Amino acid sequence: MLLVQLMKPFYIKQENGRIKLVFAYQYFSIKKDDELFHFIPVEGKEIIVNAKTMEVENLAEVFVFQKGNRFLRLPLYQLLLVSDIHTRLLSIIESTDEKDSTSFPIEGAEEMIQQLEKENFDRMIDYALIQRNEALFQELQTYKEI
């Protein structure tokens, strides 16, 4: 059995209901018979997961791992069968979902939005006066009182 020693995507992209995990040098390594093999992106370099079903879609992708002058070429379907990569994938995807779902409010943003809305409203009143549009001016005055 192969054990995933390190699995850290270079970047993660979510699009069209899919989660794409892209790997680069030194971000993915596996252990086989107490020997550590490091991922090299010569063939496949990404894992695509369906966000709804959580199934890997690009099973034919071939990942290459290297230790010195020895190489391991593993299709993704085989890597999924003989290693603990599922566990790693789920933890990466769950941590990504938590980051995406958490909103970080910008300090003072609400006050800034209110200030910008007020300035925009004042410009609309100025525009009504410049255009001598009394109906628009009266309508804007009623909104200002609310």
Summary of the structure (lengths in Angstrom):
residues: 146
radius of gyration: 27.2
end to end distance: 70.0
largest distance: 84.4
contacts: 356
relative contact order: 0.12
helix: 40%
strand: 32%
